[in-house]
Amino acid sequence: MAKTIRAKSDQIRLKALFLIADWDKLHAISEAFAKEDCLLSFVSKGSGTASSEIINLLGIGATDKAVFTCLVQSTETPRIIQEVRRAMGTGSVGAGIAFSIPLGGITARIFSMFEQTAQGADTEKSDTREDNNMNAIEIKNEMIVSILNQGNSEAFMTEARKAGARGGTVINARGISQEVMKKFFGMSVQDEKEIIFILADKDNAAPIMQAVVPGFGATTKAAGVFFSLPVDQVMSLNALS
């Protein structure tokens, strides 16, 4: 059985870093990740759903999106974002958004890979103190993850916006192990899914999820599943001139 490491104050801190940008920025961001030797990085294609009022601010519009995910050391996040901004160029206004989620645990083999990388790096004491006090950071945002039967995302976002959601990003997926849902809810659950990511203020996450349950919950045709994750940093990908 694989051993799992739980986060401790005297260990390096890891985050899941998410970047959402227009699809035409795929090559530039991929090169930045390669230059920074980002470990365990992935990219998928999604579509934006944001309302027009924040499209110009964050670039999360109704266009094809590149959704990047990678695991990083918390102290490395600013440098990676800086390199992404540099790669995208100074004209990247409304380029996209990045946010990170602290990890609570990880398999021992993967953790040792990060430890070996950290041993070869020079880390300043100030960075170490910030890293060790990660648990003290106030969580102000949450990422709402909604998993729905395909074809419901547009109506879902309409209802979510009424509850305060500013926009989201949709990824198409395929469900597995649907027998459990059929057993508990006595209904057919289709394999084709839409996963919707919504970045929200912490205080607004629960009201948004409560608002969408009546029309899109587990017992509806959307067969929705909703949960939220703590976000400790939110950053624009706009290049600094």
C-alpha positions as CSV (number, residue, x, y, z in Angstrom):
1,M,0.0,0.0,0.0
2,A,1.3,3.5,-0.9
3,K,2.3,5.6,2.0
4,T,0.6,9.0,2.4
5,I,2.3,12.1,3.9
6,R,0.2,14.6,5.8
7,A,1.2,18.3,5.9
8,K,3.3,19.3,8.9
9,S,4.8,22.7,9.9
10,D,8.4,21.5,9.6
11,Q,8.0,20.1,6.0
12,I,8.0,21.8,2.7
13,R,4.6,23.1,1.8
14,L,3.0,22.0,-1.4
15,K,0.1,23.6,-3.4
16,A,-2.0,22.8,-6.3
17,L,-1.5,25.7,-8.7
18,F,-4.3,26.4,-11.2
19,L,-3.9,28.8,-14.2
20,I,-6.8,29.6,-16.5
21,A,-6.0,31.5,-19.7
22,D,-7.1,31.9,-23.3
23,W,-6.2,28.8,-25.4
24,D,-3.8,30.8,-27.6
25,K,-1.6,31.3,-24.5
26,L,-1.1,27.5,-24.3
27,H,2.4,27.5,-25.9
28,A,3.7,30.5,-23.9
29,I,2.6,29.1,-20.5
30,S,3.8,25.6,-21.4
31,E,7.3,27.0,-22.1
32,A,7.2,28.9,-18.8
33,F,6.4,25.7,-16.9
34,A,9.2,23.9,-18.7
35,K,11.7,26.6,-17.9
36,E,10.8,26.5,-14.2
37,D,10.9,22.6,-14.1
38,C,7.3,22.4,-12.8
39,L,6.7,18.9,-11.6
40,L,3.4,17.0,-12.3
41,S,1.9,19.7,-14.5
42,F,-1.2,19.0,-16.7
43,V,-3.3,21.0,-19.1
44,S,-6.9,20.5,-20.3
45,K,-9.2,22.4,-22.6
46,G,-12.2,24.2,-21.2
47,S,-14.6,27.1,-22.0
48,G,-15.2,30.3,-20.0
49,T,-18.6,31.4,-18.8
50,A,-17.9,34.7,-17.1
51,S,-20.2,37.7,-17.2
52,S,-19.0,40.6,-19.4
53,E,-18.1,42.8,-16.4
54,I,-15.1,40.7,-15.4
55,I,-14.0,39.5,-18.9
56,N,-11.7,42.5,-19.4
57,L,-10.3,42.2,-15.9
58,L,-9.4,38.5,-15.8
59,G,-9.8,37.2,-19.3
60,I,-12.3,34.5,-18.2
61,G,-14.7,34.9,-21.1
62,A,-16.9,32.6,-23.2
63,T,-14.0,31.4,-25.3
64,D,-11.8,28.3,-25.3
65,K,-9.6,28.1,-22.3
66,A,-6.4,26.3,-21.3
67,V,-6.6,25.1,-17.7
68,F,-3.3,24.3,-16.2
69,T,-2.7,22.4,-13.0
70,C,0.6,21.7,-11.3
71,L,2.0,20.9,-7.9
72,V,4.5,23.5,-6.6
73,Q,6.3,24.4,-3.4
74,S,4.5,27.4,-1.8
75,T,7.7,29.5,-1.9
76,E,8.1,28.9,-5.6
77,T,4.6,30.2,-6.6
78,P,5.6,33.9,-7.1
79,R,8.6,33.0,-9.3
80,I,6.5,30.7,-11.5
81,I,3.8,33.4,-11.9
82,Q,6.4,36.0,-12.7
83,E,7.9,33.7,-15.4
84,V,4.4,33.0,-16.9
85,R,3.7,36.8,-17.1
86,R,7.1,37.3,-18.8
87,A,6.4,34.6,-21.3
88,M,2.9,35.9,-22.1
89,G,4.3,39.4,-22.8
90,T,3.5,43.0,-21.6
91,G,0.5,43.2,-23.9
92,S,-1.4,40.4,-22.1
93,V,-4.1,42.6,-20.6
94,G,-7.0,40.4,-19.4
95,A,-4.7,37.4,-19.8
96,G,-6.3,35.1,-17.2
97,I,-6.1,34.2,-13.6
98,A,-4.1,31.9,-11.3
99,F,-5.0,30.6,-7.8
100,S,-3.6,28.0,-5.5
101,I,-5.0,25.4,-3.1
102,P,-2.9,24.1,-0.2
103,L,-2.5,20.3,-0.1
104,G,-3.4,18.4,3.0
105,G,-1.6,15.2,2.0
106,I,0.3,13.5,-0.8
107,T,1.8,10.1,-1.5
108,A,5.3,9.6,0.0
109,R,7.0,8.8,-3.3
110,I,5.8,12.1,-4.9
111,F,6.7,14.1,-1.7
112,S,10.2,12.7,-1.8
113,M,10.6,14.0,-5.3
114,F,9.8,17.5,-4.1
115,E,12.2,17.1,-1.2
116,Q,15.0,16.2,-3.4
117,T,14.3,19.2,-5.6
118,A,14.2,21.5,-2.5
119,Q,17.6,20.2,-1.3
120,G,19.3,21.6,-4.3
121,A,17.8,25.1,-4.0
122,D,18.9,28.0,-1.9
123,T,15.9,29.2,0.1
124,E,16.0,32.4,2.1
125,K,15.0,32.4,5.8
126,S,12.2,34.8,5.1
127,D,10.7,32.4,2.6
128,T,11.0,29.5,5.0
129,R,9.2,31.3,7.7
130,E,6.4,32.2,5.3
131,D,6.2,28.6,4.2
132,N,6.1,27.2,7.8
133,N,3.3,29.5,8.8
134,M,1.1,28.6,5.8
135,N,-1.6,27.4,8.1
136,A,-2.0,30.9,9.6
137,I,-2.9,32.4,6.3
138,E,-6.5,33.6,6.2
139,I,-8.6,31.9,3.5
140,K,-10.6,34.5,1.7
141,N,-11.7,32.6,-1.4
142,E,-12.9,29.1,-2.3
143,M,-13.1,27.2,-5.5
144,I,-16.6,25.7,-6.0
145,V,-16.4,22.4,-8.0
146,S,-19.7,21.4,-9.6
147,I,-20.1,18.1,-11.5
148,L,-23.2,17.9,-13.7
149,N,-24.6,15.8,-16.5
150,Q,-23.6,17.3,-19.8
151,G,-25.8,20.0,-21.2
152,N,-26.7,21.8,-18.0
153,S,-23.8,24.2,-17.6
154,E,-25.4,27.3,-19.2
155,A,-28.6,27.1,-17.1
156,F,-26.5,26.2,-14.0
157,M,-24.4,29.4,-14.4
158,T,-27.5,31.5,-14.9
159,E,-28.7,30.4,-11.5
160,A,-25.3,30.6,-9.9
161,R,-24.9,34.2,-11.1
162,K,-28.2,35.1,-9.4
163,A,-26.6,34.0,-6.1
164,G,-23.4,36.0,-6.7
165,A,-21.1,33.9,-8.9
166,R,-19.1,36.1,-11.3
167,G,-18.2,33.4,-13.8
168,G,-16.7,30.0,-14.2
169,T,-14.8,27.6,-16.4
170,V,-16.3,24.4,-17.9
171,I,-14.4,21.2,-18.6
172,N,-16.0,18.2,-20.3
173,A,-15.3,14.9,-18.6
174,R,-16.6,11.3,-18.4
175,G,-17.9,9.8,-15.2
176,I,-17.0,6.3,-14.0
177,S,-18.4,4.1,-11.3
178,Q,-21.9,5.5,-11.7
179,E,-23.6,2.5,-10.1
180,V,-23.3,4.1,-6.6
181,M,-25.3,7.1,-7.8
182,K,-27.9,4.9,-9.3
183,K,-28.2,2.8,-6.1
184,F,-28.7,5.8,-3.8
185,F,-30.8,8.0,-6.0
186,G,-32.6,5.4,-8.1
187,M,-32.0,7.2,-11.4
188,S,-30.0,6.8,-14.5
189,V,-26.8,8.8,-14.5
190,Q,-25.2,9.6,-17.8
191,D,-21.4,9.2,-18.3
192,E,-20.8,12.5,-20.1
193,K,-20.2,15.2,-17.5
194,E,-19.4,18.9,-17.2
195,I,-17.1,20.1,-14.4
196,I,-17.5,23.7,-13.6
197,F,-14.9,25.7,-11.6
198,I,-16.2,28.9,-9.9
199,L,-13.9,31.1,-7.9
200,A,-15.9,32.8,-5.1
201,D,-15.5,34.8,-2.0
202,K,-15.4,32.4,1.0
203,D,-18.6,33.9,2.5
204,N,-20.4,33.5,-0.8
205,A,-19.4,29.9,-1.6
206,A,-22.1,28.2,0.5
207,P,-24.9,30.5,-0.6
208,I,-24.0,29.8,-4.3
209,M,-24.1,26.0,-3.7
210,Q,-27.3,26.2,-1.8
211,A,-28.9,28.2,-4.6
212,V,-28.1,25.7,-7.3
213,V,-29.2,22.5,-5.4
214,P,-32.9,22.8,-6.1
215,G,-32.5,22.9,-9.8
216,F,-29.3,20.9,-10.3
217,G,-28.8,18.7,-7.3
218,A,-28.3,14.9,-7.2
219,T,-32.0,14.1,-7.6
220,T,-32.5,16.3,-10.6
221,K,-31.8,15.5,-14.3
222,A,-28.5,17.4,-13.9
223,A,-27.5,14.9,-11.1
224,G,-25.2,17.6,-9.7
225,V,-22.5,17.1,-7.1
226,F,-21.0,20.2,-5.5
227,F,-18.1,20.9,-3.1
228,S,-15.6,23.7,-2.4
229,L,-11.9,23.9,-1.7
230,P,-10.0,26.6,0.2
231,V,-8.0,29.0,-2.0
232,D,-5.0,30.7,-0.3
233,Q,-3.9,32.9,-3.2
234,V,-5.5,34.6,-6.2
235,M,-3.3,36.2,-8.8
236,S,-3.9,37.9,-12.2
237,L,-1.8,36.7,-15.1
238,N,-1.6,40.2,-16.5
239,A,2.0,41.0,-17.4
240,L,3.6,43.8,-15.4
241,S,4.9,46.6,-17.7
